[in-house]
Amino acid sequence: MSAPVLGYGDLLLASAFLLVNAALSLHLSLGLARPLVIAGLRTVVQLLLVGFILKALFATGSPLFTILAALFMFAAAGWEVGSRQERRLSGWWGHGLGAGMMVLASTLVTIFALTVQLQAEPWYAPRFAIPLLGIVLGNVMSGVSLALNTLLTAIARERAAIEAQLTLGADRFTALRPFIGRALRNALIPIINQMSAAGIITLPGMMTGQVLAGMDPVEAAKYQILILFLLSGAAGLGVLGATYAAAWRVTDHRHRLRLDRLRARARP
């Protein structure tokens, strides 16, 4: 049994719930009505636009278009990571470090899954590569963003304690170890929670979509398990690399703290 085809009227009807929330926000003076409506409109425009673009990409099957789409996704994710940090590294490091680690982790895990587990033919086909890269990259982006924000904010706040450790002879990674550990934990907790809740508290989106599309529930569960394991692996690689690279950058070879290499996010 295939999934029922949704009409635009069905989407319009579902948007009534969003409008109810906006009305409640107005009534309670929460100030969220406009953001809710704008977010809903962006959801419609962005997802439908992506749907039409992916439909065209899937029809071509060209590896060139797959690479171009991946580069665009990497650039957008790198910009998002650098833009949302309270403190970030100055210069090109602000966007480049997070983007580089995301590209490395996401590419390695995606290619591994396409060639080993899924054995797609060809593995670079847009139909397989782009959706898988998208879900992996989004998860790595969230983890790297959380890790860098936690680490760099803590370093700026705890400058005196860190410099005291360095003065007493600790090397830079020893002095920063508590903050590195905190950043790693904060960044990996979401994927741990996601795996812990899967199947008991929630049915993940991919599994739900496949079941609605007519796939056997057990096979859908296998795919979801694979995706969750890939997400945890990619997040771990990206977060670990970004955290230690940021700790290395915010210190120097003489094990001095270099807060001049940080800058605060400009307030609107």
Residue pairs with C-beta under 8 A, 6 or more apart in sequence:
1 214
2 213
2 214
3 212
3 213
3 214
11 44
15 40
18 36
18 37
18 40
19 37
21 32
21 36
22 32
22 33
22 36
22 37
23 33
24 30
25 31
25 32
25 33
25 36
26 33
54 126
54 130
54 131
57 65
57 66
57 69
57 126
57 130
58 126
58 127
60 126
61 125
61 126
61 127
62 126
63 122
63 124
65 126
66 124
66 125
66 126
66 129
66 130
69 126
69 130
70 107
70 129
70 130
70 133
73 133
73 134
73 137
74 99
74 102
74 103
74 106
74 137
75 99
77 99
77 102
77 137
77 138
77 140
77 141
78 95
78 96
78 98
78 99
78 100
78 102
78 103
79 95
79 99
80 141
80 145
81 95
81 98
81 99
81 102
81 141
81 144
81 145
81 148
82 88
82 94
82 95
82 98
82 99
83 265
84 145
84 149
85 94
85 145
85 148
85 149
85 152
85 153
85 265
86 149
86 152
86 153
86 264
86 265
87 149
87 152
87 153
87 155
87 156
87 262
87 263
87 264
87 265
88 94
88 148
88 152
88 262
88 263
88 265
89 97
89 152
89 246
89 249
89 250
89 261
89 262
89 263
90 260
90 261
90 262
90 263
91 261
93 249
93 261
94 263
97 148
97 242
97 245
97 246
97 249
98 144
98 145
98 148
98 242
101 140
101 144
101 237
101 238
101 241
101 242
101 245
102 137
102 140
102 141
102 144
102 238
102 242
104 237
104 238
104 241
105 140
105 234
105 235
105 237
105 238
105 241
106 133
106 136
106 137
106 140
106 234
106 238
107 133
108 234
108 237
109 136
109 230
109 233
109 234
109 237
110 129
110 132
110 133
110 136
110 230
110 234
111 123
113 132
113 226
113 230
114 120
114 123
114 124
114 128
114 129
114 132
115 123
117 226
118 128
118 132
120 128
120 129
123 129
132 230
135 206
135 227
135 231
136 230
136 231
136 234
139 191
139 231
139 234
139 235
140 234
140 235
140 237
140 238
140 239
142 187
142 190
142 235
143 187
143 188
143 190
143 191
143 235
143 238
143 239
144 187
144 238
144 239
144 242
146 183
146 186
146 187
146 190
146 239
147 183
147 184
147 186
147 187
147 239
147 242
147 243
148 183
148 242
148 243
148 246
150 179
150 182
150 183
150 186
150 187
151 176
151 179
151 180
151 182
151 183
151 243
151 246
151 247
152 246
152 250
152 262
154 179
154 182
154 183
155 162
155 176
155 179
155 250
155 257
155 259
155 262
156 259
156 262
158 179
159 257
159 259
162 175
162 176
162 179
162 257
163 257
165 174
165 175
166 172
166 175
166 255
166 256
166 257
170 255
171 255
172 247
172 248
172 251
172 255
172 257
173 180
173 244
173 247
175 255
176 247
176 251
179 247
180 243
180 244
180 247
183 239
183 243
184 239
184 240
184 243
187 235
187 239
187 243
188 232
188 235
188 236
188 239
191 228
191 231
191 232
191 235
192 232
194 204
194 228
194 231
195 228
195 232
198 204
198 224
198 228
199 221
203 211
204 224
204 227
204 228
206 220
206 223
206 224
206 227
207 217
207 220
207 221
207 223
207 224
210 219
210 220
210 223
210 224
211 217
211 220
215 223
249 258
249 261
250 257
250 258
250 259
250 261
250 262
251 257
251 258
252 258
